[in-house]
């Protein structure tokens, strides 16, 4: 299985110049805790990830330090140079990269680094669960057929 088969397309993005409050509002409206920070990438100005911002970044990096979130921009708080995975890599490679850098979500890019989606552990778990259901189905079928053959 490759990443493009299970990643979520059209992830929620934001620009580095946006106010941090706008990012928090976007997270609340979309019921998410992760934004991919992008900038236009020539020649077609498709977005390229330059950072990520999580709800935890806002809480631990800003609010817990007593900083005034109203005065900050996304680019001042985001994690710069995020790990990414290419859409054509295997799911196993993507999981290994996520484990290596210690993240639950990772932007998915094409061969030139333009954003195509996001892969989260939620999608990974769903894909693994579907594979396990297939295995269980095979076992159940085998048991049923064995029972049918031997009265």
Backbone as a printed PyTorch tensor [residue, N CA C, xyz], in Angstrom:
tensor([[[  0.8390,  -1.1720,   0.0000],
         [  0.0000,   0.0000,   0.0000],
         [  0.8930,   1.2470,   0.0000]],

        [[  0.5110,   2.2370,  -0.8110],
         [  1.2810,   3.4770,  -0.8400],
         [  0.4750,   4.6160,  -0.2040]],

        [[  1.1960,   5.6480,   0.2020],
         [  0.6080,   6.7550,   0.9570],
         [ -0.5540,   7.4160,   0.2100]],

        [[ -0.4270,   7.5890,  -1.1050],
         [ -1.4850,   8.2840,  -1.8570],
         [ -2.8180,   7.5630,  -1.7930]],

        [[ -2.8060,   6.2640,  -1.4810],
         [ -4.0470,   5.4970,  -1.4020],
         [ -4.8550,   5.8040,  -0.1490]],

        [[ -4.1980,   6.2980,   0.8900],
         [ -4.9370,   6.5060,   2.1410],
         [ -4.8380,   7.9090,   2.7180]],

        [[ -3.9520,   8.7570,   2.1880],
         [ -3.8230,  10.0970,   2.7680],
         [ -5.0890,  10.9070,   2.5210]],

        [[ -5.3090,  11.8780,   3.3690],
         [ -6.4460,  12.7840,   3.2410],
         [ -6.0530,  13.9020,   2.2800]],

        [[ -6.8180,  14.0590,   1.2270],
         [ -6.5650,  15.1070,   0.2230],
         [ -7.1320,  16.4350,   0.7250]],

        [[ -6.6470,  17.5140,   0.1680],
         [ -7.1260,  18.8550,   0.4950],
         [ -7.0690,  19.1690,   1.9930]],

        [[ -5.8910,  19.0640,   2.5910],
         [ -5.7820,  19.3720,   4.0220],
         [ -5.9910,  20.8680,   4.2710]],

        [[ -6.2990,  21.2090,   5.4970],
         [ -6.5040,  22.6050,   5.8630],
         [ -5.1360,  23.2660,   5.9790]],

        [[ -4.9890,  24.4000,   5.3040],
         [ -3.7100,  25.1120,   5.2700],
         [ -3.8860,  26.5550,   5.7180]],

        [[ -2.7470,  27.1810,   5.9870],
         [ -2.7330,  28.5850,   6.3860],
         [ -1.3880,  29.1690,   5.9710]],

        [[ -1.3410,  30.4890,   5.8240],
         [ -0.0890,  31.1590,   5.4900],
         [  0.6620,  31.5830,   6.7440]],

        [[  1.9660,  31.6780,   6.6430],
         [  2.8150,  32.0410,   7.7870],
         [  2.5330,  33.4570,   8.2770]],

        [[  2.0450,  34.3230,   7.4150],
         [  1.7940,  35.7280,   7.7660],
         [  0.4730,  35.9380,   8.5110]],

        [[ -0.3650,  34.8980,   8.5650],
         [ -1.6760,  35.0180,   9.2120],
         [ -1.5220,  35.1910,  10.7230]],

        [[ -2.4960,  35.8530,  11.3320],
         [ -2.4900,  36.0330,  12.7850],
         [ -2.7310,  34.6920,  13.4680]],

        [[ -2.0880,  34.4950,  14.5900],
         [ -2.2360,  33.2520,  15.3420],
         [ -3.6940,  33.0310,  15.7550]],

        [[ -4.3840,  34.0990,  16.0900],
         [ -5.7980,  33.9880,  16.4430],
         [ -6.6310,  33.4490,  15.2940]],

        [[ -6.2840,  33.8310,  14.0750],
         [ -6.9930,  33.3020,  12.9010],
         [ -6.7650,  31.8120,  12.7560]],

        [[ -5.5470,  31.3700,  13.0600],
         [ -5.2370,  29.9420,  13.0000],
         [ -6.0560,  29.1780,  14.0390]],

        [[ -6.1190,  29.7060,  15.2420],
         [ -6.8820,  29.0520,  16.3010],
         [ -8.3650,  28.9910,  15.9390]],

        [[ -8.8770,  30.0630,  15.3790],
         [-10.2770,  30.0970,  14.9680],
         [-10.5440,  29.0690,  13.8590]],

        [[ -9.6300,  28.9660,  12.9160],
         [ -9.7580,  27.9910,  11.8370],
         [ -9.7670,  26.5670,  12.3960]],

        [[ -8.8820,  26.3040,  13.3560],
         [ -8.8560,  24.9820,  13.9890],
         [-10.1900,  24.6750,  14.6630]],

        [[-10.7240,  25.6600,  15.3490],
         [-12.0030,  25.4560,  16.0460],
         [-13.1330,  25.2160,  15.0560]],

        [[-13.1980,  26.0220,  14.0100],
         [-14.2620,  25.8940,  13.0160],
         [-14.2190,  24.5600,  12.2850]],

        [[-13.0120,  24.0650,  12.0110],
         [-12.8530,  22.8260,  11.2410],
         [-12.7030,  21.5890,  12.1300]],

        [[-12.7090,  21.8010,  13.4570],
         [-12.5820,  20.7030,  14.4190],
         [-11.3030,  19.8910,  14.1960]],

        [[-10.1970,  20.6350,  14.0700],
         [ -8.9000,  19.9990,  13.8500],
         [ -7.8730,  20.6240,  14.7820]],

        [[ -6.7530,  19.9690,  14.9450],
         [ -5.6900,  20.4920,  15.7940],
         [ -4.3710,  20.6060,  15.0630]],

        [[ -4.4230,  20.6560,  13.7140],
         [ -3.2010,  20.6180,  12.9050],
         [ -3.4270,  21.3890,  11.6200]],

        [[ -2.5760,  22.3610,  11.3790],
         [ -2.6160,  23.1150,  10.1330],
         [ -1.2760,  22.9820,   9.4330]],

        [[ -1.3210,  22.8760,   8.1200],
         [ -0.0910,  22.8820,   7.3410],
         [  0.1190,  24.3100,   6.8590]],

        [[  1.2820,  24.8570,   7.1840],
         [  1.6150,  26.2230,   6.7930],
         [  2.2750,  26.1400,   5.4190]],

        [[  1.7320,  26.9050,   4.4720],
         [  2.1800,  26.7930,   3.0870],
         [  2.5730,  28.1500,   2.5090]],

        [[  3.3260,  28.0680,   1.4170],
         [  3.6160,  29.2330,   0.5930],
         [  3.4510,  28.7950,  -0.8580]],

        [[  3.1370,  29.7370,  -1.7570],
         [  2.9870,  29.3740,  -3.1690],
         [  4.3210,  28.8780,  -3.7310]],

        [[  4.2460,  27.8970,  -4.6150],
         [  5.4300,  27.3060,  -5.2110],
         [  5.3210,  27.3960,  -6.7290]],

        [[  6.2240,  28.1420,  -7.3740],
         [  6.1800,  28.2720,  -8.8290],
         [  6.4200,  26.9160,  -9.5040]],

        [[  6.0220,  26.6890, -10.7090],
         [  5.4910,  27.6890, -11.6280],
         [  3.9820,  27.8680, -11.5430]],

        [[  3.2700,  26.9640, -10.9050],
         [  1.8030,  27.0410, -10.8920],
         [  1.2580,  27.5880,  -9.5840]],

        [[  2.1310,  28.0190,  -8.7000],
         [  1.7540,  28.5640,  -7.3940],
         [  0.9210,  27.5970,  -6.5600]],

        [[  1.1480,  26.2990,  -6.7700],
         [  0.5250,  25.3150,  -5.8770],
         [  1.2520,  25.3770,  -4.5460]],

        [[  0.5640,  25.0920,  -3.4530],
         [  1.1740,  25.2530,  -2.1300],
         [  2.2880,  24.2390,  -1.8450]],

        [[  3.2950,  24.7360,  -1.1470],
         [  4.4060,  23.9130,  -0.6800],
         [  4.4780,  24.0770,   0.8230]],

        [[  4.5400,  22.9790,   1.5870],
         [  4.5890,  23.1120,   3.0470],
         [  5.9100,  23.7000,   3.5250]],

        [[  5.8070,  24.7110,   4.3880],
         [  7.0060,  25.3070,   4.9840],
         [  6.9910,  25.1580,   6.5080]],

        [[  5.8810,  24.6620,   7.0340],
         [  5.7670,  24.4780,   8.4730],
         [  4.4640,  23.8020,   8.8270]],

        [[  4.3340,  23.4870,  10.1030],
         [  3.0770,  22.9590,  10.6290],
         [  2.7820,  23.6670,  11.9450]],

        [[  1.5140,  23.7860,  12.2460],
         [  1.0790,  24.4150,  13.4870],
         [  0.0390,  23.5230,  14.1270]],

        [[  0.2520,  23.1910,  15.3950],
         [ -0.6980,  22.3570,  16.1220],
         [ -1.3320,  23.1570,  17.2530]],

        [[ -2.4670,  22.6540,  17.7210],
         [ -3.0930,  23.2860,  18.8780],
         [ -2.1500,  23.2260,  20.0770]],

        [[ -1.3690,  22.1910,  20.1650],
         [ -0.3840,  22.0640,  21.2450],
         [  0.6960,  23.1500,  21.1310]],

        [[  1.1260,  23.4780,  19.9130],
         [  2.0890,  24.5680,  19.7260],
         [  1.5560,  25.8600,  20.3240]],

        [[  0.2720,  26.1090,  20.1120],
         [ -0.3410,  27.3400,  20.6140],
         [ -0.4170,  27.3200,  22.1340]],

        [[ -0.8540,  26.2080,  22.6930],
         [ -1.0170,  26.1230,  24.1480],
         [  0.3290,  26.1150,  24.8640]],

        [[  1.2150,  25.2210,  24.4710],
         [  2.4920,  25.0600,  25.1790],
         [  3.4930,  26.1480,  24.8040]],

        [[  3.5140,  26.5120,  23.5410],
         [  4.5100,  27.4770,  23.0830],
         [  4.1350,  28.9310,  23.2650]],

        [[  2.8610,  29.2110,  23.4430],
         [  2.4270,  30.6020,  23.5470],
         [  1.7040,  30.8600,  24.8680]],

        [[  0.5540,  30.2280,  25.0520],
         [ -0.2730,  30.5130,  26.2160],
         [  0.4170,  30.1540,  27.5320]],

        [[  1.0580,  28.9780,  27.5860],
         [  1.7070,  28.5550,  28.8260],
         [  2.8910,  29.4470,  29.1840]],

        [[  3.4400,  30.1330,  28.2020],
         [  4.5590,  31.0490,  28.4550],
         [  4.0780,  32.4630,  28.7640]],

        [[  2.7780,  32.6650,  28.7180],
         [  2.2250,  33.9750,  29.0210],
         [  2.3590,  34.9820,  27.8970]],

        [[  2.6730,  34.5260,  26.6990],
         [  2.8070,  35.4350,  25.5610],
         [  1.4240,  35.8870,  25.1040]],

        [[  1.3690,  37.0520,  24.4940],
         [  0.1160,  37.5850,  23.9830],
         [ -0.1070,  37.0510,  22.5720]],

        [[ -0.9910,  36.0810,  22.4510],
         [ -1.2520,  35.4290,  21.1700],
         [ -1.7590,  36.4150,  20.1160]],

        [[ -2.3740,  37.5060,  20.5560],
         [ -2.9130,  38.4850,  19.6020],
         [ -1.8190,  39.2050,  18.8330]],

        [[ -0.5990,  39.1680,  19.3540],
         [  0.5010,  39.8820,  18.7230],
         [  1.3680,  39.0010,  17.8300]],

        [[  1.0500,  37.7150,  17.7800],
         [  1.9030,  36.7700,  17.0620],
         [  1.3060,  36.3440,  15.7310]],

        [[  2.2000,  35.9730,  14.8260],
         [  1.8340,  35.4210,  13.5230],
         [  2.1320,  33.9260,  13.5190]],

        [[  1.4690,  33.2110,  12.6490],
         [  1.6540,  31.7650,  12.5370],
         [  3.1260,  31.4180,  12.3610]],

        [[  3.8250,  32.1550,  11.5090],
         [  5.2280,  31.8740,  11.2300],
         [  6.1440,  31.9810,  12.4280]],

        [[  5.7060,  32.6980,  13.4570],
         [  6.5310,  32.8440,  14.6590],
         [  6.3770,  31.6610,  15.6180]],

        [[  5.3450,  30.8710,  15.4200],
         [  5.0400,  29.7840,  16.3490],
         [  5.1690,  28.4100,  15.6890]],

        [[  4.9860,  28.3420,  14.3950],
         [  4.9700,  27.0640,  13.6790],
         [  6.2850,  26.3080,  13.8290]],

        [[  6.2050,  25.0190,  13.6020],
         [  7.3910,  24.1890,  13.4710],
         [  7.8570,  24.3300,  12.0310]],

        [[  9.0520,  24.8510,  11.8520],
         [  9.5850,  25.0680,  10.5120],
         [ 10.1770,  23.7890,   9.9420]],

        [[ 10.2470,  23.7270,   8.6250],
         [ 10.8530,  22.6030,   7.9070],
         [ 10.2970,  21.2590,   8.3880]],

        [[  8.9920,  21.0770,   8.2710],
         [  8.4000,  19.8330,   8.7830],
         [  8.8520,  18.6310,   7.9670]],

        [[  8.8770,  17.4930,   8.6280],
         [  9.1000,  16.2430,   7.9040],
         [  7.9240,  16.0540,   6.9610]],

        [[  8.1890,  15.5610,   5.7790],
         [  7.1390,  15.2650,   4.8110],
         [  7.3830,  13.8600,   4.2660]],

        [[  6.3570,  13.3020,   3.6620],
         [  6.5260,  12.0440,   2.9460],
         [  5.9850,  12.2180,   1.5390]],

        [[  6.6210,  11.5370,   0.6080],
         [  6.1930,  11.6000,  -0.7900],
         [  4.9900,  10.6870,  -0.9830]],

        [[  4.0910,  11.1030,  -1.8220],
         [  2.8420,  10.3700,  -2.0260],
         [  3.0410,   8.9650,  -2.5770]],

        [[  4.1820,   8.7000,  -3.1890],
         [  4.3880,   7.3850,  -3.7970],
         [  5.2380,   6.4340,  -2.9450]],

        [[  5.4960,   6.7920,  -1.6830],
         [  6.2420,   5.8810,  -0.8190],
         [  5.2850,   4.8810,  -0.1700]],

        [[  5.8550,   3.7890,   0.2980],
         [  5.0330,   2.7740,   0.9470],
         [  4.5460,   3.2740,   2.2990]],

        [[  3.4400,   2.7110,   2.7250],
         [  2.9030,   3.0550,   4.0370],
         [  3.9270,   2.7230,   5.1200]],

        [[  4.6310,   1.6100,   4.9720],
         [  5.6550,   1.2400,   5.9540],
         [  6.7500,   2.2940,   6.0480]],

        [[  7.1810,   2.8380,   4.9220],
         [  8.2080,   3.8950,   4.9330],
         [  7.6870,   5.1580,   5.6060]],

        [[  6.4430,   5.4880,   5.3250],
         [  5.8450,   6.6830,   5.9350],
         [  5.7470,   6.5150,   7.4540]],

        [[  5.3290,   5.3440,   7.9040],
         [  5.2320,   5.0870,   9.3410],
         [  6.6110,   5.1740,   9.9820]],

        [[  7.6090,   4.6320,   9.3090],
         [  8.9760,   4.6900,   9.8400],
         [  9.4360,   6.1400,   9.9800]],

        [[  9.1070,   6.9820,   9.0080],
         [  9.4970,   8.3980,   9.0730],
         [  8.7490,   9.1100,  10.1960]],

        [[  7.4750,   8.8230,  10.3490],
         [  6.6920,   9.4330,  11.4260],
         [  7.2600,   9.0260,  12.7810]],

        [[  7.6370,   7.7710,  12.9030],
         [  8.2310,   7.2890,  14.1530],
         [  9.5880,   7.9510,  14.3860]],

        [[ 10.3820,   8.0770,  13.3370],
         [ 11.7180,   8.6690,  13.4580],
         [ 11.6680,  10.0920,  13.9970]],

        [[ 10.7140,  10.8780,  13.5080],
         [ 10.6300,  12.2780,  13.9320],
         [  9.6330,  12.4990,  15.0640]],

        [[  8.8990,  11.4590,  15.4420],
         [  7.9850,  11.5440,  16.5790],
         [  6.7590,  12.3900,  16.3440]],

        [[  6.0740,  12.1700,  15.2040],
         [  4.8660,  12.9350,  14.9020],
         [  3.6970,  12.0090,  14.6060]],

        [[  2.4930,  12.5550,  14.8070],
         [  1.2600,  11.8080,  14.5370],
         [  0.6840,  12.1230,  13.1600]],

        [[  1.1520,  13.2120,  12.5590],
         [  0.6600,  13.6380,  11.2550],
         [  1.8360,  14.1330,  10.4340]],

        [[  1.7240,  13.9970,   9.1190],
         [  2.8060,  14.4450,   8.2510],
         [  2.2160,  14.9050,   6.9180]],

        [[  2.6920,  16.0680,   6.4220],
         [  2.2420,  16.4990,   5.0970],
         [  2.7180,  15.5100,   4.0260]],

        [[  1.8800,  15.3080,   3.0270],
         [  2.2040,  14.4370,   1.9050],
         [  2.4330,  15.3350,   0.6920]],

        [[  3.5530,  15.1200,   0.0160],
         [  3.9360,  15.9600,  -1.1150],
         [  4.1450,  15.1160,  -2.3640]],

        [[  4.1440,  15.8090,  -3.5150],
         [  4.4470,  15.1210,  -4.7660],
         [  5.9530,  15.1460,  -5.0110]],

        [[  6.3700,  14.7340,  -6.1860],
         [  7.8030,  14.5930,  -6.4790],
         [  8.5670,  15.9210,  -6.4830]],

        [[  7.8660,  17.0530,  -6.5910],
         [  8.5450,  18.3530,  -6.5650],
         [  8.2940,  19.1210,  -5.2680]],

        [[  7.6670,  18.4680,  -4.3060],
         [  7.4740,  19.0840,  -2.9980],
         [  6.1980,  19.8750,  -2.8160]],

        [[  5.2780,  19.7700,  -3.7650],
         [  4.0080,  20.4760,  -3.6320],
         [  3.0350,  19.6210,  -2.8070]],

        [[  2.2530,  20.2890,  -1.9850],
         [  1.3380,  19.6170,  -1.0620],
         [  0.2160,  18.9030,  -1.8060]],

        [[ -0.0120,  17.6400,  -1.4330],
         [ -1.1230,  16.8830,  -2.0080],
         [ -2.0700,  16.3490,  -0.9450]],

        [[ -1.6210,  16.2990,   0.3130],
         [ -2.4820,  15.7760,   1.3550],
         [ -1.7860,  15.7360,   2.6950]],

        [[ -2.4120,  15.0250,   3.6180],
         [ -1.8480,  14.8310,   4.9510],
         [ -2.1150,  13.3860,   5.3510]],

        [[ -1.1250,  12.7830,   5.9970],
         [ -1.2730,  11.4230,   6.5120],
         [ -1.2260,  11.4960,   8.0230]],

        [[ -2.2460,  10.9500,   8.6520],
         [ -2.2720,  10.9180,  10.1160],
         [ -2.3440,   9.4720,  10.5770]],

        [[ -2.0460,   9.2760,  11.8500],
         [ -2.1540,   7.9290,  12.4070],
         [ -3.5810,   7.4170,  12.3190]],

        [[ -4.5580,   8.3080,  12.2560],
         [ -5.9490,   7.8760,  12.0900],
         [ -6.1170,   7.0990,  10.7860]],

        [[ -5.5720,   7.6470,   9.6900],
         [ -5.6680,   6.9530,   8.3990],
         [ -4.8700,   5.6520,   8.4200]],

        [[ -3.7160,   5.6900,   9.0620],
         [ -2.8890,   4.4900,   9.1580],
         [ -3.6390,   3.3900,   9.9020]],

        [[ -4.2180,   3.7330,  11.0480],
         [ -4.9540,   2.7420,  11.8330],
         [ -6.1620,   2.2030,  11.0710]],

        [[ -6.8500,   3.0770,  10.3530],
         [ -7.9960,   2.6360,   9.5640],
         [ -7.5560,   1.6470,   8.4880]],

        [[ -6.4510,   1.9430,   7.7940],
         [ -5.9540,   1.0530,   6.7430],
         [ -5.5340,  -0.2960,   7.3200]],

        [[ -4.8360,  -0.2660,   8.4480],
         [ -4.4050,  -1.5070,   9.0940],
         [ -5.6230,  -2.3050,   9.5610]],

        [[ -6.6080,  -1.6200,  10.1160],
         [ -7.8270,  -2.3060,  10.5670],
         [ -8.5380,  -2.9870,   9.3990]],

        [[ -8.6000,  -2.3120,   8.2530],
         [ -9.2330,  -2.9040,   7.0670],
         [ -8.4800,  -4.1550,   6.6200]],

        [[ -7.1440,  -4.1040,   6.6770],
         [ -6.3570,  -5.2770,   6.3100],
         [ -6.6130,  -6.4210,   7.2910]],

        [[ -6.6880,  -6.1060,   8.5750],
         [ -6.9580,  -7.1420,   9.5790],
         [ -8.3490,  -7.7470,   9.3950]],

        [[ -9.3290,  -6.9180,   9.0220],
         [-10.6680,  -7.4470,   8.7510],
         [-10.6350,  -8.4270,   7.5860]],

        [[ -9.8100,  -8.1260,   6.5890],
         [ -9.6540,  -9.0510,   5.4650],
         [ -9.0610, -10.3730,   5.9050]],

        [[ -8.0790, -10.3240,   6.7900],
         [ -7.4690, -11.5460,   7.3200],
         [ -8.4980, -12.3430,   8.1130]],

        [[ -9.2450, -11.6590,   8.9640],
         [-10.2790, -12.3300,   9.7630],
         [-11.3140, -12.9780,   8.8500]],

        [[-11.6960, -12.2640,   7.7920],
         [-12.6560, -12.8220,   6.8380],
         [-12.1280, -14.0870,   6.1810]],

        [[-10.8610, -14.1110,   5.8540],
         [-10.2560, -15.3070,   5.2540],
         [-10.2940, -16.4790,   6.2130]],

        [[ -9.9710, -16.2150,   7.4660],
         [ -9.9750, -17.2760,   8.4820],
         [-11.3880, -17.8180,   8.6680]],

        [[-12.3640, -16.9200,   8.7600],
         [-13.7540, -17.3590,   8.9540],
         [-14.2470, -18.1850,   7.7650]],

        [[-13.8740, -17.7400,   6.5600],
         [-14.2710, -18.4860,   5.3640],
         [-13.6410, -19.8650,   5.3720]],

        [[-12.3590, -19.9270,   5.7360],
         [-11.6760, -21.2100,   5.7910],
         [-12.3620, -22.1500,   6.7760]],

        [[-12.6920, -21.6540,   7.9470],
         [-13.3500, -22.4650,   8.9650],
         [-14.7170, -22.9360,   8.4790]],

        [[-15.4740, -22.0220,   7.8580],
         [-16.8030, -22.3760,   7.3430],
         [-16.6980, -23.4300,   6.2530]],

        [[-15.7690, -23.2470,   5.3030],
         [-15.6120, -24.2180,   4.2270],
         [-15.1600, -25.5780,   4.7480]],

        [[-14.2770, -25.5520,   5.7300],
         [-13.8250, -26.8060,   6.3420],
         [-15.0090, -27.5330,   6.9730]],

        [[-15.8620, -26.7740,   7.6440],
         [-17.0490, -27.3740,   8.2660],
         [-18.0120, -27.9340,   7.2260]],

        [[-18.1430, -27.2530,   6.0940],
         [-19.0310, -27.7110,   5.0160],
         [-18.5030, -29.0040,   4.3930]],

        [[-17.2050, -29.1620,   4.3240],
         [-16.5950, -30.3490,   3.7040],
         [-16.6460, -31.5670,   4.6000]],

        [[-16.6840, -31.3450,   5.8800],
         [-16.6510, -32.4570,   6.8310],
         [-17.8780, -32.3850,   7.7400]],

        [[-18.8940, -33.1270,   7.3930],
         [-20.1220, -33.1000,   8.1950],
         [-19.9580, -33.7030,   9.5670]]])
